[in-house]
Amino acid sequence: MSEKPLILVVEDAPTILQVVVHALEAAGFRTRAASTAMEGVRMAREEVPDLILADIMLPDQDGATAMSCLKDNPEFNDVPLILVSALPHEQLVQKMSECGAVDIIQKPFQSSQLVSSVKHWLSVGASGAEKEGEAAPPAREVEHKPPLDASGLESERGATGRKKALEIVTREMAPGVGELQIIGSIGVSGLIPLEAGFQELFGRGLYRVLVNLRETRTVFSAGIGCFLSARDEAMKNGGDLVFVSTPIELRKLFAMLGLSKFLRSAEDVESALAQLAAAPG
């Protein structure tokens, strides 16, 4: 049996399908491709994939619903499902919650974003917990560019111009307390600098961290997974994370995913510092 992970791609647009399959195979994965939901279900049952990438609006039926039905078979419990669609972000988040997907990728996208998400979820699995014996990929600096459509053309967002590039700023706020400030939006490609930011603080022994979201617009579910991983690492070392100026959209997403009680928040830096000062340890 091949050691290469198998990715099932369910996509009815031939050009996008070709781009996705090429990017995945260039990254060292095996692929199987389906253009309808039922064809995807059949292929998944023939050979259980390691991960499924599925469009939602397919010719025969809703791809998210069709793929989620596979979960009735315990064999598919640990197979991560990523939704890839041009639907608005809020609808994608709702679909993700309904069908048990682990991540969403909005069209148009960069191939590097998609490959990064696939690698991340293969390493942590559908449960979101890092698989035993598998180390997280090393952090590295990446250049953030506007998303590409299937033709390779840069995509612009909104009337004000291009989507603001993600920037991570870290600094020590007080003895033993660090601040990780996020500027822009955390899509899939933003995971590497986000993880690197936490690693930089933790490497300096700063496990009590303010996650400053004052200038953050959007956070995808992969970013939520990174927050939870960082919080676990901080708490393991006697620290904690407090989210500052959490956007309403992100608070709704926390609630939808059942994470509100795990991710504490504060209105400003001063109140976050007070929370950390009052926390045990």
Residue, then its C-alpha position, 0 to 999 in steps of 0.5 A: m500500500s502506498e505511504k502517500p496520503l490519499i486526498l479525495v477531491v469532489e469538485d465539478a468545475p474542471t479548471i478548479l479540479q485540475v488546479v487542486v489535483h496538480a497542487l496536491e500531487a506536486a505536494g506529494f499526495r495521491t488524489r482521486a477526483a469526483s465531479t458529483a457528490m454521489e461519485g465522491v461517496r462511491m469513491a470514498r467507500e471504494e478506498v477510504p481517503d485520508l482527507i476529503l476536499a468537497d465543493i458544496m454546490l454540486p450538480d446532483q446534491d449538496g456536497a457538504t451533506a453528502m460527505s457528512c453522511l459518510k460519518d455514519n460509518p465509523e470508518f470515516n470518523d477520523v477523516p477530516l472534511i474541508l469545504v471549498s466553496a464560493l459561498p459567503h463566509e457566514q454561510l460556509v461557517q454554518k455549513m461547516s457546523e452542520c456537517g462536521a467539517v474541520d475547515i473552510i476554504q473560500k474561492p478564489f484561493q491560492s493553491s498554497q493555502l489549500v495545501s497548507s490546510v490539507k497538511h495541517w489537518l492531516s497532522v491533527g486529524a478530524s478531532g483537532a488533536e495532534k496525532e501521536g508521534e507526528a511533529a507539527p511542521p516547522a514554522r517558516e516565514v512566508e510571503h502573503k499575496p492576494p488570492l489567485d483565481a483558477s486562471g492565476l490572476e490576482s483577486e481583489r477584495g472590496a471597493t477599498g482595494r486588496k485584502k490587507a496582508l496578515e501581520i503578526v506582532t509579538r512583544e513582552m508587555a510585562p514581566g512574564v506576559g507577552e502580547l501577540q497582536i494580529i493585524g488582518s485576517i487569518g486564512v489558511s495561509g496565515l497559520i504558519p506566521l501565527e504558529a511562529g508568533f506563539q512559538e517565539l513567545f513561548g520560546r522566551g518563556l512567555y506563557r501568559v499571553l494577550v491575543n490582541l485582535r483589535e485589527t483582526r477581521t476574519v478568523f477561519s476554523a484552522g486559526i481557531g485550532c491554532f488558538l486552542s493548541a497555543r492555549d493548551e501549551a500555555m496552560k501546560n506551562g502554568g500560563d493562559l491566553v486572554f483574547v482582547s477586543t474579540p470581533i463580534e464575528l469571531r465571538k459568534l464563531f466561538a459560540m457556534l463551535g462551542l468554544s466560548k467557555f474555553l477562550r476567555s476574552a477582555e474588552d481592552v489590554e488593561s482588563a486582559l492584564a488584570q485577568l492574567a494577574a488574577a489567574p492561578g499560577 
